[in-house]
Amino acid sequence: MTEFEVIKRPIVTEKGVSKKDEERTLCFEVHPNANKTQIKHAVERLFKVKVEDVRTAVFEGKLRRRGRFSGYASDWKKAYVRLKAGEKMPEYAEI
């Protein structure tokens, strides 16, 4: 699995931006089968930074209804990646 397959997109939300500013932590949506080691290597290669810690969370898809039709949204995985002290915080547009 390449770096671009592991990391799908950055998650830019109010919570994610505050974690980025205060805790040196980046949030990404990642491939559901990616493990923490693969996520760490992908971030280090793409952004050219050193990673201190990776935490992951798996979210189950919610039930969605459109009139009488219903279905489930896809399951997805989120990764919180903390950078080592002294590392420059990358902007998402710099990839």
MDTraj code that builds the backbone (N, CA, C; nanometers):
import mdtraj as md
import numpy as np

residues = "MET THR GLU PHE GLU VAL ILE LYS ARG PRO ILE VAL THR GLU LYS GLY VAL SER LYS LYS ASP GLU GLU ARG THR LEU CYS PHE GLU VAL HIS PRO ASN ALA ASN LYS THR GLN ILE LYS HIS ALA VAL GLU ARG LEU PHE LYS VAL LYS VAL GLU ASP VAL ARG THR ALA VAL PHE GLU GLY LYS LEU ARG ARG ARG GLY ARG PHE SER GLY TYR ALA SER ASP TRP LYS LYS ALA TYR VAL ARG LEU LYS ALA GLY GLU LYS MET PRO GLU TYR ALA GLU ILE".split()
xyz = np.array([
    [0.0851, -0.1173, 0.0000],
    [0.0000, 0.0000, 0.0000],
    [0.0902, 0.1243, 0.0000],
    [0.0707, 0.2158, -0.0956],
    [0.1535, 0.3361, -0.1041],
    [0.1037, 0.4429, -0.0067],
    [0.1831, 0.5498, 0.0056],
    [0.1473, 0.6580, 0.0975],
    [0.0133, 0.7206, 0.0595],
    [-0.0104, 0.7315, -0.0720],
    [-0.1321, 0.7964, -0.1176],
    [-0.2546, 0.7069, -0.1009],
    [-0.2354, 0.5777, -0.0869],
    [-0.3463, 0.4875, -0.0581],
    [-0.3761, 0.4833, 0.0911],
    [-0.2738, 0.5016, 0.1736],
    [-0.2920, 0.4968, 0.3190],
    [-0.3683, 0.6197, 0.3664],
    [-0.3244, 0.7385, 0.3266],
    [-0.3883, 0.8627, 0.3702],
    [-0.4850, 0.9075, 0.2614],
    [-0.6129, 0.9105, 0.2950],
    [-0.7134, 0.9497, 0.1960],
    [-0.7273, 1.1009, 0.1875],
    [-0.7448, 1.1679, 0.3043],
    [-0.7622, 1.3132, 0.3042],
    [-0.7412, 1.3667, 0.4448],
    [-0.7021, 1.4932, 0.4564],
    [-0.6968, 1.5543, 0.5898],
    [-0.8378, 1.5896, 0.6351],
    [-0.8584, 1.5864, 0.7642],
    [-0.9884, 1.6243, 0.8206],
    [-0.9738, 1.7643, 0.8784],
    [-1.0374, 1.8597, 0.8131],
    [-1.0277, 1.9993, 0.8548],
    [-1.1601, 2.0374, 0.9200],
    [-1.1643, 2.0236, 1.0522],
    [-1.2811, 2.0621, 1.1310],
    [-1.2334, 2.1549, 1.2418],
    [-1.3267, 2.2104, 1.3154],
    [-1.2905, 2.3002, 1.4243],
    [-1.2067, 2.2268, 1.5296],
    [-1.2457, 2.1055, 1.5620],
    [-1.1706, 2.0257, 1.6589],
    [-1.0321, 1.9909, 1.6049],
    [-1.0252, 1.9522, 1.4771],
    [-0.8977, 1.9158, 1.4160],
    [-0.8008, 2.0320, 1.4095],
    [-0.8508, 2.1512, 1.3766],
    [-0.7646, 2.2698, 1.3675],
    [-0.7151, 2.3096, 1.5067],
    [-0.8001, 2.3003, 1.6093],
    [-0.7556, 2.3343, 1.7443],
    [-0.6514, 2.2337, 1.7943],
    [-0.6673, 2.1041, 1.7617],
    [-0.5658, 2.0043, 1.7983],
    [-0.4346, 2.0326, 1.7260],
    [-0.4423, 2.0752, 1.6014],
    [-0.3233, 2.1075, 1.5238],
    [-0.2477, 2.2241, 1.5869],
    [-0.3195, 2.3256, 1.6302],
    [-0.2559, 2.4441, 1.6866],
    [-0.2032, 2.4210, 1.8278],
    [-0.2788, 2.3506, 1.9107],
    [-0.2450, 2.3380, 2.0523],
    [-0.1610, 2.2148, 2.0856],
    [-0.1818, 2.1031, 2.0148],
    [-0.1188, 1.9767, 2.0538],
    [-0.0252, 1.9179, 1.9484],
    [0.0046, 1.9936, 1.8414],
    [0.0911, 1.9437, 1.7326],
    [0.0376, 1.8121, 1.6759],
    [-0.0952, 1.8027, 1.6602],
    [-0.1586, 1.6794, 1.6154],
    [-0.2356, 1.7040, 1.4861],
    [-0.2133, 1.6179, 1.3865],
    [-0.2829, 1.6261, 1.2592],
    [-0.3899, 1.5172, 1.2527],
    [-0.5013, 1.5444, 1.1853],
    [-0.6100, 1.4475, 1.1705],
    [-0.6234, 1.4092, 1.0237],
    [-0.6348, 1.2785, 0.9984],
    [-0.6501, 1.2290, 0.8623],
    [-0.7555, 1.1203, 0.8577],
    [-0.8257, 1.1114, 0.7437],
    [-0.9039, 0.9924, 0.7149],
    [-0.8086, 0.8971, 0.6453],
    [-0.8014, 0.7734, 0.6936],
    [-0.7047, 0.6776, 0.6410],
    [-0.7766, 0.5524, 0.5909],
    [-0.7023, 0.4695, 0.5196],
    [-0.7563, 0.3431, 0.4683],
    [-0.7954, 0.2551, 0.5869],
    [-0.9110, 0.1896, 0.5809],
    [-0.9565, 0.1089, 0.6944],
    [-0.8624, -0.0048, 0.7336],
    [-0.7815, -0.0550, 0.6404],
    [-0.6909, -0.1652, 0.6723],
    [-0.5503, -0.1191, 0.7074],
    [-0.5260, 0.0117, 0.7089],
    [-0.3924, 0.0632, 0.7398],
    [-0.3663, 0.0527, 0.8896],
    [-0.2448, 0.0089, 0.9254],
    [-0.2099, 0.0032, 1.0669],
    [-0.1298, 0.1287, 1.1048],
    [-0.0975, 0.1412, 1.2338],
    [-0.0314, 0.2617, 1.2828],
    [0.1071, 0.2816, 1.2224],
    [0.1789, 0.1748, 1.1997],
    [0.3130, 0.1849, 1.1406],
    [0.3049, 0.2374, 0.9972],
    [0.2101, 0.1879, 0.9190],
    [0.1932, 0.2354, 0.7821],
    [0.1531, 0.3830, 0.7799],
    [0.0663, 0.4235, 0.8711],
    [0.0234, 0.5627, 0.8787],
    [0.1419, 0.6517, 0.9147],
    [0.2230, 0.6084, 1.0113],
    [0.3405, 0.6856, 1.0529],
    [0.4367, 0.7055, 0.9362],
    [0.4689, 0.5993, 0.8633],
    [0.5620, 0.6097, 0.7511],
    [0.5051, 0.6967, 0.6395],
    [0.3749, 0.6869, 0.6143],
    [0.3124, 0.7667, 0.5089],
    [0.3193, 0.9163, 0.5409],
    [0.2912, 0.9535, 0.6660],
    [0.2965, 1.0952, 0.7048],
    [0.4399, 1.1460, 0.6996],
    [0.5339, 1.0647, 0.7468],
    [0.6742, 1.1074, 0.7446],
    [0.7246, 1.1276, 0.6018],
    [0.6829, 1.0435, 0.5092],
    [0.7285, 1.0571, 0.3700],
    [0.6592, 1.1717, 0.2975],
    [0.5279, 1.1870, 0.3185],
    [0.4545, 1.2904, 0.2467],
    [0.4878, 1.4311, 0.2955],
    [0.4968, 1.4495, 0.4272],
    [0.5154, 1.5832, 0.4832],
    [0.6594, 1.6111, 0.5264],
    [0.7476, 1.5085, 0.5217],
    [0.8882, 1.5229, 0.5600],
    [0.9021, 1.5764, 0.7033],
    [0.8341, 1.5096, 0.7962],
    [0.8395, 1.5419, 0.9387],
    [0.8616, 1.4128, 1.0171],
    [0.8942, 1.4257, 1.1454],
    [0.9094, 1.3107, 1.2341],
    [0.7831, 1.2957, 1.3184],
    [0.7298, 1.1735, 1.3253],
    [0.6060, 1.1448, 1.3978],
    [0.6400, 1.0858, 1.5337],
    [0.5750, 1.1374, 1.6372],
    [0.5948, 1.0863, 1.7728],
    [0.4947, 0.9766, 1.8067],
    [0.3671, 0.9964, 1.7701],
    [0.2628, 0.9053, 1.8161],
    [0.1493, 0.9018, 1.7138],
    [0.0842, 0.7861, 1.7006],
    [-0.0320, 0.7712, 1.6133],
    [-0.1434, 0.7047, 1.6931],
    [-0.2612, 0.7657, 1.6902],
    [-0.3804, 0.7058, 1.7513],
    [-0.4858, 0.6916, 1.6425],
    [-0.5619, 0.5836, 1.6463],
    [-0.6628, 0.5599, 1.5437],
    [-0.7987, 0.5355, 1.6074],
    [-0.9032, 0.5642, 1.5293],
    [-1.0406, 0.5386, 1.5713],
    [-1.1189, 0.4910, 1.4497],
    [-1.2008, 0.3882, 1.4683],
    [-1.2827, 0.3345, 1.3599],
    [-1.4274, 0.3764, 1.3848],
    [-1.4908, 0.4342, 1.2820],
    [-1.6283, 0.4808, 1.2915],
    [-1.7173, 0.3941, 1.2031],
    [-1.8271, 0.3455, 1.2603],
    [-1.9225, 0.2658, 1.1842],
    [-2.0141, 0.3594, 1.1068],
    [-2.0514, 0.3170, 0.9856],
    [-2.1397, 0.3982, 0.9023],
    [-2.2778, 0.4107, 0.9640],
    [-2.3371, 0.5290, 0.9506],
    [-2.4684, 0.5552, 1.0069],
    [-2.5780, 0.5142, 0.9090],
    [-2.6946, 0.4845, 0.9639],
    [-2.8114, 0.4559, 0.8814],
    [-2.8593, 0.5862, 0.8183],
    [-2.8771, 0.5860, 0.6869],
    [-2.9252, 0.7034, 0.6144],
    [-3.0541, 0.6662, 0.5425],
    [-3.1501, 0.7575, 0.5467],
    [-3.2785, 0.7331, 0.4814],
    [-3.3070, 0.8423, 0.3805],
    [-3.3622, 0.8022, 0.2667],
    [-3.4125, 0.8947, 0.1658],
    [-3.5539, 0.8481, 0.1329],
    [-3.6512, 0.9074, 0.1980],
    [-3.7891, 0.8628, 0.1793],
    [-3.8074, 0.7237, 0.2351],
    [-3.8543, 0.6333, 0.1531],
    [-3.8749, 0.4963, 0.2012],
    [-3.7513, 0.4093, 0.1839],
    [-3.6476, 0.4616, 0.1190],
    [-3.5252, 0.3854, 0.0969],
    [-3.4257, 0.4138, 0.2085],
    [-3.3563, 0.3099, 0.2533],
    [-3.2576, 0.3295, 0.3585],
    [-3.1324, 0.2490, 0.3258],
    [-3.0225, 0.2935, 0.3798],
    [-2.8957, 0.2252, 0.3604],
    [-2.7955, 0.2783, 0.4607],
    [-2.6768, 0.2225, 0.4585],
    [-2.5744, 0.2622, 0.5534],
    [-2.4604, 0.3338, 0.4824],
    [-2.4069, 0.4379, 0.5458],
    [-2.2860, 0.5030, 0.4976],
    [-2.1689, 0.4087, 0.5237],
    [-2.0601, 0.4274, 0.4526],
    [-1.9447, 0.3395, 0.4669],
    [-1.8764, 0.3581, 0.6018],
    [-1.8170, 0.2497, 0.6543],
    [-1.7329, 0.2596, 0.7728],
    [-1.6046, 0.3308, 0.7327],
    [-1.5443, 0.4056, 0.8264],
    [-1.4210, 0.4762, 0.7959],
    [-1.3316, 0.4840, 0.9186],
    [-1.2052, 0.5166, 0.8952],
    [-1.1044, 0.5177, 1.0007],
    [-1.0372, 0.6545, 1.0053],
    [-1.0176, 0.7051, 1.1266],
    [-0.9545, 0.8347, 1.1483],
    [-0.8244, 0.8130, 1.2240],
    [-0.7220, 0.8917, 1.1884],
    [-0.5930, 0.8829, 1.2567],
    [-0.5542, 1.0196, 1.3112],
    [-0.5124, 1.0213, 1.4377],
    [-0.4551, 1.1407, 1.4996],
    [-0.3041, 1.1190, 1.5050],
    [-0.2285, 1.2051, 1.4377],
    [-0.0840, 1.1899, 1.4263],
    [-0.0174, 1.3061, 1.4991],
    [0.0553, 1.2758, 1.6082],
    [0.1261, 1.3793, 1.6834],
    [0.2702, 1.3871, 1.6354],
    [0.3155, 1.5095, 1.6070],
    [0.4514, 1.5307, 1.5586],
    [0.5464, 1.5499, 1.6761],
    [0.6739, 1.5202, 1.6546],
    [0.7747, 1.5392, 1.7583],
    [0.7963, 1.6876, 1.7835],
    [0.8454, 1.7204, 1.9016],
    [0.8716, 1.8594, 1.9390],
    [0.9760, 1.9190, 1.8459],
    [0.9542, 2.0432, 1.8059],
    [1.0481, 2.1114, 1.7190],
    [1.0225, 2.0928, 1.5701],
    [0.9266, 2.0064, 1.5342],
    [0.8955, 1.9845, 1.3922],
    [0.8054, 2.0983, 1.3425],
    [0.8299, 2.1388, 1.2181],
    [0.7470, 2.2429, 1.1572],
    [0.6115, 2.1835, 1.1220],
    [0.5053, 2.2517, 1.1611],
    [0.3691, 2.2046, 1.1357],
    [0.3362, 2.2284, 0.9884],
    [0.3128, 2.1207, 0.9106],
    [0.2840, 2.1391, 0.7678],
    [0.1435, 2.1916, 0.7454],
    [0.1280, 2.2662, 0.6365],
    [-0.0061, 2.3059, 0.5915],
    [-0.0509, 2.2001, 0.4929],
    [-0.1791, 2.1730, 0.4866],
    [-0.2296, 2.0652, 0.4039],
    [-0.2115, 2.0935, 0.2554],
    [-0.2008, 2.2198, 0.2171],
    [-0.1868, 2.2541, 0.0756],
    [-0.0431, 2.2345, 0.0251],
    [0.0510, 2.1952, 0.1127],
    [0.1903, 2.1825, 0.0747],
    [0.2266, 2.0446, 0.0198],
    [0.1320, 1.9541, 0.0070],
    [0.1622, 1.8181, -0.0388],
    [0.2159, 1.8216, -0.1795],
])
top = md.Topology()
chain = top.add_chain()
for i, resn in enumerate(residues, 1):
    res = top.add_residue(resn, chain, resSeq=i)
    for name in ("N", "CA", "C"):
        top.add_atom(name, md.element.get_by_symbol(name[0]), res)
traj = md.Trajectory(xyz[None], top)
